[in-house]
Amino acid sequence: MKPCCQPEPAPASDCCGTPPAAKSSCCGTNTPEAASCCAPTGKKRIDLLFWASVLLVVTGVAGHFWFPAGPVWWHTFAHGTWEMMSKAWWGILAGIIAVGVIGRLPRDLVLGLLGRGGSFSGILRATFAGVLLDLCNHGILLVAMQLYRKGASLGQTLAFLIASPWNSLSVTLLLAAMIGWKWTLAFLLLSMVIGVISGWWADCLVKRGSLPANPHASELPADFRFGPAFRIALRDLKPTPTNLGRMLREGLGESKMILRWILFGIALAALIQAFVPDAMFSKLFGPSILGLVVTLVAATVIEVCSEGSSPIAADIIRRGSAAGNAFTFLMAGAATDYTSIAVLRQTTGSWKAALALPLLTTPQVLFVAWILNQV
């Protein structure tokens, strides 16, 4: 019997209209890709969320340059949209390119670099990879979801996300220049600890069946060797114009699902800046339990890019004398960001897996922040 549920021979393609050599059976799994592949074909639906977000962001950026005059709320919205896009564009572009590159890497190589899913060493590797990768929180989402599709465990994906956004080299140096190396290194190490604990906890819940396992996961072959895998990867990544163009197209195609949420988050954050006074937030950022909760909520709702979060965190330390609140503000982009939660939900197909991110990390962040406020 031919793959894709066809009892009779298919001439040159499977049920998805793709040559058999390019795709394996799509009906034998319960993955989102299989469901979309074998669903009856019909009129393609317009992605209203994506195009509405694009329209809002383009309108705001255009307004910043060509229509600056107008009500205060319009100026704030236009300037906020432009400011976030001017800081996030490189991370988004780098993320798209990284997705294209990772998509070309053999699955065994990615799994070999990250280590065995569900193991403590695998969590440590994912955490260090997140710290070393120099991308902002928007670009890191694209990479994390591609790693999940390549077989990284849920715990490794969460650890990578939690350790990544503001721990890149450029943002770390920026933060050190504003608050000093003592607080910067403390924040860095504490975020890594939270990433490791959360990732390990998530993988334990997966083993118990409380959280869904990654359907893309697979074991490394017994005869796997890094040398041959690297040579195959380098051959596929040869920087020819044709190859680079194909990787960019593939990266953009794989990233569209995530881009819709990134653009939606930027548009929503700009609207909140336009209609919610800053004083309402800054007045409540004191070193108290209420201040911690307000900081967490504000950082979650505002969704500041990693480069933008560093100056705000530094200001909270200087004016609010609340190092714990500053740590909470930095970590909220990784722990409670609604864009990350929405993207996790769409990639994993599970609300349990998506909500594990804030539920596992937020208590740890608030506990660490409370201790820092007492120092």
Wavefront OBJ file of the C-alpha trace (Angstrom):
o trace
v 0.000 0.000 0.000
v 1.270 3.404 -0.845
v 1.820 6.013 1.907
v -0.739 8.725 2.740
v -3.728 6.388 2.978
v -3.950 5.677 -0.755
v -4.976 2.046 -1.372
v -4.370 2.353 -5.062
v -1.011 3.318 -6.574
v -0.343 7.023 -6.894
v 1.286 7.998 -10.162
v 3.939 10.511 -9.170
v 2.957 12.183 -5.953
v 1.489 11.520 -2.556
v -1.763 12.909 -1.149
v -0.178 16.249 -0.508
v 0.869 16.836 -4.068
v 4.506 16.409 -3.167
v 6.868 13.931 -4.836
v 7.394 10.898 -2.624
v 11.118 11.533 -2.449
v 10.533 14.876 -0.781
v 8.172 13.766 1.972
v 7.401 10.666 3.961
v 3.942 9.362 4.702
v 1.798 12.087 6.183
v -1.150 10.046 7.380
v 0.766 7.778 9.666
v 1.303 10.435 12.327
v -0.756 12.763 14.422
v 1.500 15.769 13.955
v 0.119 19.170 12.924
v 1.925 18.810 9.620
v 0.182 15.518 8.938
v -3.215 16.936 9.789
v -2.770 19.869 7.458
v -1.323 17.660 4.731
v -4.150 15.165 4.607
v -6.996 17.604 5.186
v -9.286 18.156 2.236
v -8.020 20.873 0.004
v -10.156 23.967 -0.367
v -9.983 27.703 -0.594
v -6.958 29.047 1.222
v -7.925 31.103 4.259
v -6.496 34.563 4.782
v -4.407 34.890 7.949
v -6.275 37.856 9.439
v -4.081 38.112 12.526
v -0.890 38.206 10.461
v -2.091 40.814 7.972
v -3.784 42.967 10.620
v -0.543 42.991 12.620
v 1.473 43.821 9.498
v -0.930 46.692 8.726
v -0.670 48.134 12.248
v 3.135 47.899 12.322
v 3.542 49.385 8.828
v 1.084 52.165 9.703
v 3.008 52.996 12.862
v 6.407 53.019 11.152
v 5.075 55.106 8.260
v 3.447 57.509 10.720
v 6.750 57.980 12.548
v 8.424 59.236 9.372
v 5.701 60.868 7.312
v 2.845 61.767 9.660
v 4.427 62.767 13.013
v 1.888 65.508 13.717
v -1.365 64.635 15.419
v -2.727 63.625 18.830
v -0.354 62.559 21.577
v -1.593 58.971 21.449
v -0.823 58.775 17.708
v 2.685 60.162 18.165
v 3.324 57.681 21.008
v 2.000 54.760 18.980
v 3.991 55.669 15.853
v 7.194 56.361 17.759
v 6.805 53.202 19.885
v 6.257 51.019 16.813
v 9.306 52.443 15.071
v 11.472 52.181 18.204
v 10.630 48.495 18.729
v 11.047 47.606 15.050
v 14.343 49.496 14.800
v 15.677 47.376 17.675
v 14.055 44.079 16.733
v 14.482 43.909 12.944
v 18.009 42.518 13.025
v 17.016 39.826 15.525
v 14.011 38.847 13.424
v 16.126 38.712 10.251
v 18.894 36.760 11.992
v 16.272 34.394 13.384
v 14.803 33.771 9.923
v 18.275 33.039 8.551
v 19.062 30.776 11.513
v 15.818 28.880 10.951
v 16.813 28.328 7.316
v 20.271 27.133 8.348
v 18.993 24.808 11.085
v 16.427 23.435 8.664
v 19.319 22.282 6.456
v 21.209 20.628 9.298
v 20.784 16.869 9.637
v 18.464 16.001 12.516
v 21.131 13.731 14.028
v 23.624 16.605 14.128
v 21.185 18.912 15.959
v 20.324 16.182 18.442
v 24.007 15.378 18.895
v 24.838 19.010 19.683
v 21.945 19.424 22.121
v 22.433 16.036 23.784
v 19.825 13.456 24.649
v 16.375 14.848 25.352
v 15.190 14.257 28.907
v 18.736 14.150 30.280
v 20.312 16.684 32.632
v 23.289 17.136 30.300
v 20.864 17.911 27.457
v 19.246 20.640 29.577
v 22.664 22.114 30.399
v 23.668 22.135 26.727
v 20.431 23.854 25.702
v 20.869 26.468 28.447
v 24.444 27.276 27.419
v 23.386 27.398 23.762
v 20.732 29.956 24.672
v 23.241 32.113 26.553
v 25.821 32.010 23.770
v 23.448 32.685 20.863
v 23.476 36.438 20.251
v 19.826 37.069 19.365
v 17.050 39.161 20.894
v 13.854 37.655 22.291
v 12.087 37.963 18.930
v 14.785 36.161 16.959
v 15.330 33.516 19.613
v 11.712 32.363 19.344
v 12.233 31.460 15.709
v 15.318 29.410 16.526
v 13.782 27.685 19.565
v 10.759 26.470 17.613
v 12.970 25.138 14.823
v 15.029 23.246 17.403
v 11.797 21.727 18.751
v 10.817 20.644 15.253
v 14.269 19.089 14.890
v 13.692 16.948 17.965
v 14.744 18.961 21.030
v 12.737 17.950 24.087
v 10.189 20.318 25.640
v 12.537 20.850 28.586
v 15.456 21.732 26.302
v 13.247 24.156 24.371
v 12.098 25.901 27.565
v 15.638 26.065 28.967
v 16.872 27.536 25.676
v 14.094 30.160 25.685
v 14.525 31.155 29.323
v 18.307 31.532 29.130
v 18.396 33.298 25.777
v 16.640 36.652 25.319
v 18.712 39.186 27.252
v 21.792 37.006 27.873
v 23.268 37.540 24.411
v 26.747 39.067 24.369
v 25.651 42.462 23.040
v 22.821 42.884 25.555
v 24.955 41.603 28.444
v 27.651 44.179 27.677
v 24.986 46.881 27.405
v 23.522 45.925 30.768
v 26.969 45.774 32.420
v 27.722 49.293 31.215
v 24.540 50.577 32.881
v 24.350 48.647 36.174
v 27.849 47.226 36.610
v 29.258 43.717 36.364
v 28.190 42.626 39.849
v 24.466 42.768 39.127
v 24.915 41.704 35.507
v 26.761 38.486 36.399
v 24.306 37.778 39.208
v 21.366 38.146 36.818
v 23.121 35.998 34.220
v 23.851 33.096 36.571
v 20.425 33.228 38.220
v 18.639 33.154 34.863
v 20.688 30.105 33.852
v 19.769 28.359 37.109
v 16.075 29.059 36.491
v 16.432 27.814 32.914
v 18.039 24.538 34.044
v 15.493 23.935 36.825
v 12.520 24.729 34.590
v 13.807 22.584 31.736
v 14.570 19.636 33.987
v 11.173 19.960 35.671
v 9.392 20.076 32.297
v 11.147 16.933 31.051
v 10.266 15.125 34.296
v 6.599 16.049 33.757
v 6.866 14.749 30.190
v 8.197 11.414 31.469
v 5.273 11.209 33.895
v 2.822 11.920 31.093
v 1.656 15.233 32.588
v 3.036 17.177 29.613
v 3.090 16.035 25.967
v 6.312 14.679 24.516
v 7.811 16.106 21.351
v 6.391 14.099 18.424
v 9.505 14.977 16.406
v 11.888 13.408 18.939
v 14.143 10.547 17.862
v 17.167 8.699 19.186
v 20.663 9.117 17.795
v 21.879 6.148 15.756
v 24.428 4.004 17.538
v 26.993 4.660 14.786
v 26.536 8.470 14.793
v 29.781 10.449 14.350
v 30.114 14.241 14.436
v 32.775 14.374 11.702
v 30.708 12.948 8.818
v 27.597 14.831 10.027
v 29.481 18.135 9.993
v 30.823 17.460 6.504
v 27.320 16.793 5.196
v 26.056 19.962 6.873
v 28.854 22.110 5.414
v 28.130 20.742 1.958
v 24.437 21.623 2.267
v 25.292 25.077 3.638
v 27.705 26.018 0.884
v 27.284 29.826 0.489
v 26.341 29.964 -3.163
v 23.757 32.572 -4.279
v 21.261 29.826 -5.097
v 21.773 28.076 -1.784
v 21.565 31.303 0.227
v 18.371 32.338 -1.553
v 16.811 28.934 -0.931
v 17.729 29.009 2.773
v 16.252 32.494 3.141
v 13.001 31.431 1.453
v 12.783 28.285 3.560
v 13.519 30.246 6.736
v 10.839 32.802 5.905
v 8.306 30.081 5.135
v 9.048 28.229 8.380
v 8.921 31.487 10.364
v 5.637 32.921 9.112
v 3.638 31.223 11.859
v 5.853 32.843 14.490
v 6.174 36.210 12.737
v 2.428 36.744 13.055
v 2.728 36.668 16.853
v 5.876 38.784 16.954
v 4.249 41.523 14.857
v 1.044 41.239 16.887
v 3.060 41.671 20.094
v 4.860 44.746 18.747
v 1.589 46.344 17.603
v -0.137 45.590 20.915
v 2.799 46.909 22.957
v 2.765 50.159 20.965
v -0.989 50.551 21.525
v -0.556 50.017 25.268
v 2.218 52.609 25.373
v -0.086 55.020 23.572
v -3.073 54.633 25.882
v -1.615 53.634 29.278
v 0.443 56.378 31.015
v 3.998 55.416 31.965
v 3.559 57.053 35.354
v 0.947 54.455 36.262
v 3.636 51.772 35.999
v 6.740 53.563 37.231
v 5.034 54.755 40.433
v 4.420 51.181 41.524
v 7.872 49.703 40.755
v 9.061 49.763 44.378
v 10.894 46.925 46.200
v 7.741 45.323 47.618
v 5.582 42.291 46.870
v 3.090 44.586 45.140
v 5.934 46.171 43.186
v 7.130 42.739 42.054
v 3.666 41.717 40.883
v 3.111 45.032 39.091
v 6.544 44.766 37.441
v 5.752 41.243 36.263
v 2.385 42.284 34.842
v 3.773 45.428 33.221
v 6.699 43.621 31.584
v 4.387 40.863 30.377
v 1.903 43.264 28.812
v 4.328 45.831 27.412
v 6.606 43.211 25.765
v 9.856 45.139 25.400
v 12.581 43.788 23.142
v 15.700 42.585 24.953
v 17.699 45.665 23.975
v 14.902 47.905 25.236
v 14.465 45.993 28.499
v 18.044 46.635 29.649
v 17.736 50.444 29.996
v 14.388 50.051 31.788
v 15.846 47.469 34.168
v 18.792 49.774 34.866
v 16.390 52.635 35.586
v 14.449 50.453 38.033
v 17.691 49.762 39.934
v 18.782 53.403 39.928
v 15.497 55.117 40.756
v 13.531 52.350 42.424
v 16.417 50.740 44.340
v 14.834 47.407 43.491
v 17.285 44.950 41.935
v 14.706 42.170 42.229
v 12.179 44.175 40.218
v 14.815 44.762 37.546
v 15.512 41.022 37.396
v 11.777 40.357 37.152
v 11.443 42.852 34.309
v 14.253 41.170 32.375
v 13.000 37.642 32.990
v 9.342 38.391 32.254
v 10.148 38.578 28.553
v 11.183 34.933 28.715
v 8.895 33.620 31.443
v 5.490 35.214 30.833
v 5.629 36.781 27.367
v 2.316 36.135 25.609
v 4.044 35.937 22.228
v 6.230 33.067 23.459
v 3.216 31.305 24.954
v 1.183 31.676 21.734
v 4.070 30.436 19.596
v 4.684 27.461 21.895
v 0.990 26.590 21.719
v 0.985 26.676 17.936
v 4.244 24.752 17.557
v 3.573 22.048 20.137
v -0.190 21.893 19.566
v -0.723 21.843 23.341
v -1.840 24.481 25.816
v -0.276 22.401 28.594
v 3.149 22.646 26.991
v 2.711 26.377 26.336
v 1.520 27.247 29.841
v 4.335 25.212 31.370
v 6.627 28.134 30.477
v 5.035 30.718 32.825
v 3.812 28.217 35.423
v 7.250 26.679 35.979
v 9.323 29.841 35.756
v 7.247 32.647 37.309
v 7.355 31.343 40.932
v 11.129 30.946 40.658
v 11.549 34.440 39.197
v 9.445 36.048 41.945
v 11.255 34.107 44.695
v 14.702 35.089 43.395
v 13.547 38.688 42.900
v 12.236 38.881 46.459
v 15.616 37.737 47.793
v 17.447 40.268 45.593
v 15.246 43.067 46.938
v 16.345 42.157 50.459
v 20.067 42.402 49.609
l 1 2 3 4 5 6 7 8 9 10 11 12 13 14 15 16 17 18 19 20 21 22 23 24 25 26 27 28 29 30 31 32 33 34 35 36 37 38 39 40 41 42 43 44 45 46 47 48 49 50 51 52 53 54 55 56 57 58 59 60 61 62 63 64 65 66 67 68 69 70 71 72 73 74 75 76 77 78 79 80 81 82 83 84 85 86 87 88 89 90 91 92 93 94 95 96 97 98 99 100 101 102 103 104 105 106 107 108 109 110 111 112 113 114 115 116 117 118 119 120 121 122 123 124 125 126 127 128 129 130 131 132 133 134 135 136 137 138 139 140 141 142 143 144 145 146 147 148 149 150 151 152 153 154 155 156 157 158 159 160 161 162 163 164 165 166 167 168 169 170 171 172 173 174 175 176 177 178 179 180 181 182 183 184 185 186 187 188 189 190 191 192 193 194 195 196 197 198 199 200 201 202 203 204 205 206 207 208 209 210 211 212 213 214 215 216 217 218 219 220 221 222 223 224 225 226 227 228 229 230 231 232 233 234 235 236 237 238 239 240 241 242 243 244 245 246 247 248 249 250 251 252 253 254 255 256 257 258 259 260 261 262 263 264 265 266 267 268 269 270 271 272 273 274 275 276 277 278 279 280 281 282 283 284 285 286 287 288 289 290 291 292 293 294 295 296 297 298 299 300 301 302 303 304 305 306 307 308 309 310 311 312 313 314 315 316 317 318 319 320 321 322 323 324 325 326 327 328 329 330 331 332 333 334 335 336 337 338 339 340 341 342 343 344 345 346 347 348 349 350 351 352 353 354 355 356 357 358 359 360 361 362 363 364 365 366 367 368 369 370 371 372 373 374 375
